[in-house]
Amino acid sequence: MVSLLPYDYALRVRGYRNIEAVVMTPDHFDFRAALREERSRDKQLAKMLADAFAGDDPEKLLQAIDQMEYAVDGWRLALARVGRLGEVSPEVSAAFLNVWIQMKHLPLEVGHRPTMAKALRVLLSPLRPAVSESMKLYRGASARERRSRLYGFSWSQDVNIAESFAEAKRSIGAVVMETLATPEAVLLIREPEGFYDEGEVIVDPYRLGAVRVIGRLT
């Protein structure tokens, strides 16, 4: 299929930063070669990141994460590898948690919810709490999320926090949802920590119990 986008813009949205280094005439530019280069780069960066997750050096992990800005599908490829690791070190798990807090768009970067869920179970395992009873949790999200039943990974123990997130999406239609999360669904309960404190509980959405809407904002 021929792209209808200008070829320089098409390259930029696919992750090519150094456009000037590429022959920029449509007659000479080889999109197939560019895609091969893109896939090769993504695989290399994904392996670098997965290897860092498998190690015990948080600094090396952060350096590998910094390199992911040059990848298009690198996060998904890396976390697919992570899902097969079985476990990571406590140091790497703690470093990843800080990344998670600051990169709320990470599930969108990964772009594949089953891969994200499986990787989170591995990455958060050293920090996972001993939960013996189901937890009542809340989430403020778009009405579209509710209609699709593709629930997010971040929920809260505080209904007021969920309502504030829903309020931010009021213009597109929002809902406040409640669920009783089973112990198996709970991956992490964040400790209160000032500015970033949202009463967040990270869950595996595939293990949640029934979800019901307790409020609608339009």
Stockholm file with secondary structure:
# STOCKHOLM 1.0

chainA/1-218         MVSLLPYDYALRVRGYRNIEAVVMTPDHFDFRAALREERSRDKQLAKMLADAFAGDDPEKLLQAIDQMEYAVDGWRLALARVGRLGEVSPEVSAAFLNVWIQMKHLPLEVGHRPTMAKALRVLLSPLRPAVSESMKLYRGASARERRSRLYGFSWSQDVNIAESFAEAKRSIGAVVMETLATPEAVLLIREPEGFYDEGEVIVDPYRLGAVRVIGRLT
#=GR chainA/1-218 SS CCCCSCHHHHHHHTTCCCGGGSCCCTTTCCHHHHHHHHHHHHHHHHHHHHHHHHSSCHHHHHHHHHGGGGCSSHHHHHHHHHTTTCCCCHHHHHHHHHHHHHCTTHHHHHCCHHHHHHHHHHHTGGGCCCCCSCEEEEEEEEHHHHHHTCCCSEEESCHHHHHHHHHHTGGGCEEEEEEEECGGGEEEECCCCGGGCCCEEEECGGGCCCEEEEEEEC
#=GC SS_cons         CCCCSCHHHHHHHTTCCCGGGSCCCTTTCCHHHHHHHHHHHHHHHHHHHHHHHHSSCHHHHHHHHHGGGGCSSHHHHHHHHHTTTCCCCHHHHHHHHHHHHHCTTHHHHHCCHHHHHHHHHHHTGGGCCCCCSCEEEEEEEEHHHHHHTCCCSEEESCHHHHHHHHHHTGGGCEEEEEEEECGGGEEEECCCCGGGCCCEEEECGGGCCCEEEEEEEC
//
